[in-house]
Amino acid sequence: MIKTRFTEMFGIKHPIVQGGMQWVGRAELTSAVANAGALGFLTALTQPTPEDLRKEIKRCREMTDQPFGVNLTILPTLVPRPYGEYIDAIIDRASRSSRRRATTPSRSCPSSRTPASR
């Protein structure tokens, strides 16, 4: 175990990050990385819909009680993605869990929701 500012900030044992990887950043890999003491990331756009992302985050939470993240890559695409809905899915799942040493996504991410709907 290596103790660094990074490990303390994210509540992990090892200063290792499994970055978001399209098609493989699923609950199985992310939870395995988290259970090993590093910081794993689900890849949001691997999931075909925001609702599928909510389910994948829930599935990952069932596989680990350790911190993990969700990577949302925002790039120009030929077919527009509903980025606001993906952000909302991430915020919804983050706010329904116990957050340890993490920032609230809604503070740092724009959302498609109006303030009244939060």
C-alpha positions as CSV (number, residue, x, y, z in Angstrom):
1,M,0.0,0.0,0.0
2,I,1.3,3.4,-1.0
3,K,-0.1,6.4,0.8
4,T,-0.2,9.6,-1.3
5,R,-2.4,12.7,-1.6
6,F,-4.2,10.9,-4.4
7,T,-4.9,7.7,-2.5
8,E,-6.2,9.8,0.5
9,M,-8.4,12.0,-1.7
10,F,-10.1,9.0,-3.4
11,G,-10.0,6.5,-0.5
12,I,-8.0,3.9,-2.4
13,K,-5.0,1.8,-1.4
14,H,-2.9,2.1,-4.5
15,P,-2.2,5.2,-6.7
16,I,-3.3,3.3,-9.9
17,V,-6.1,4.4,-12.2
18,Q,-7.9,2.2,-14.7
19,G,-8.9,4.7,-17.3
20,G,-12.2,4.6,-19.2
21,M,-11.8,2.2,-22.1
22,Q,-14.6,1.9,-24.7
23,W,-16.3,-1.5,-24.7
24,V,-14.2,-2.9,-21.8
25,G,-14.9,-0.4,-19.0
26,R,-17.8,-2.4,-17.7
27,A,-18.8,-3.4,-14.1
28,E,-16.7,-6.6,-14.1
29,L,-13.4,-4.8,-14.9
30,T,-14.2,-1.7,-12.9
31,S,-15.2,-3.5,-9.7
32,A,-12.2,-5.9,-10.0
33,V,-9.9,-2.8,-10.1
34,A,-11.7,-1.2,-7.2
35,N,-11.6,-4.4,-5.2
36,A,-7.9,-4.6,-5.8
37,G,-7.5,-1.2,-4.2
38,A,-7.1,1.0,-7.2
39,L,-9.5,3.5,-8.9
40,G,-11.5,1.9,-11.7
41,F,-13.7,3.7,-14.2
42,L,-16.9,2.6,-16.0
43,T,-17.1,3.9,-19.5
44,A,-20.4,5.7,-19.9
45,L,-20.8,5.5,-23.7
46,T,-20.2,1.8,-23.7
47,Q,-23.8,1.7,-22.5
48,P,-26.2,2.3,-25.4
49,T,-28.6,4.5,-23.3
50,P,-28.5,6.6,-20.2
51,E,-30.9,4.1,-18.5
52,D,-28.4,1.3,-19.3
53,L,-25.7,3.3,-17.7
54,R,-27.8,3.7,-14.5
55,K,-28.1,-0.1,-14.5
56,E,-24.4,-0.6,-15.0
57,I,-23.5,1.7,-12.2
58,K,-25.9,-0.1,-9.9
59,R,-24.4,-3.5,-11.0
60,C,-20.9,-2.2,-10.3
61,R,-22.0,-1.0,-6.8
62,E,-23.3,-4.5,-6.2
63,M,-19.9,-5.9,-7.1
64,T,-17.8,-3.6,-4.9
65,D,-18.1,-1.3,-1.9
66,Q,-14.9,0.6,-3.0
67,P,-14.8,3.9,-4.8
68,F,-15.0,4.0,-8.6
69,G,-15.7,6.6,-11.2
70,V,-17.6,7.0,-14.5
71,N,-15.8,8.3,-17.6
72,L,-17.9,10.3,-20.0
73,T,-16.0,11.2,-23.2
74,I,-17.5,14.1,-25.0
75,L,-16.3,14.3,-28.6
76,P,-17.8,15.4,-31.9
77,T,-19.8,12.5,-33.4
78,L,-21.7,11.8,-36.6
79,V,-24.7,10.7,-34.5
80,P,-25.3,13.1,-31.6
81,R,-25.4,11.5,-28.2
82,P,-27.7,12.7,-25.4
83,Y,-24.8,13.9,-23.2
84,G,-27.0,15.7,-20.8
85,E,-29.0,12.5,-20.1
86,Y,-25.8,10.6,-19.5
87,I,-24.6,13.3,-17.1
88,D,-28.0,13.1,-15.3
89,A,-27.6,9.3,-15.0
90,I,-24.2,9.7,-13.4
91,I,-25.4,12.3,-11.0
92,D,-28.5,10.3,-10.1
93,R,-26.5,7.2,-9.3
94,A,-23.8,9.2,-7.4
95,S,-26.5,11.0,-5.3
96,R,-28.1,7.7,-4.4
97,S,-25.0,6.2,-2.9
98,S,-22.7,7.0,0.0
99,R,-20.0,9.2,-1.4
100,R,-16.6,8.9,0.3
101,R,-14.1,11.7,-0.3
102,A,-15.6,12.5,-3.6
103,T,-17.0,15.8,-5.0
104,T,-20.6,16.0,-5.9
105,P,-20.8,15.7,-9.7
106,S,-23.5,18.3,-9.9
107,R,-21.1,20.9,-8.6
108,S,-18.6,20.3,-11.4
109,C,-20.7,19.0,-14.3
110,P,-23.4,20.9,-16.1
111,S,-26.7,19.1,-16.2
112,S,-29.6,19.1,-18.5
113,R,-31.9,19.5,-15.6
114,T,-33.3,22.8,-14.5
115,P,-32.6,23.8,-10.8
116,A,-36.3,23.2,-10.0
117,S,-36.1,19.6,-11.1
118,R,-33.1,18.6,-8.9
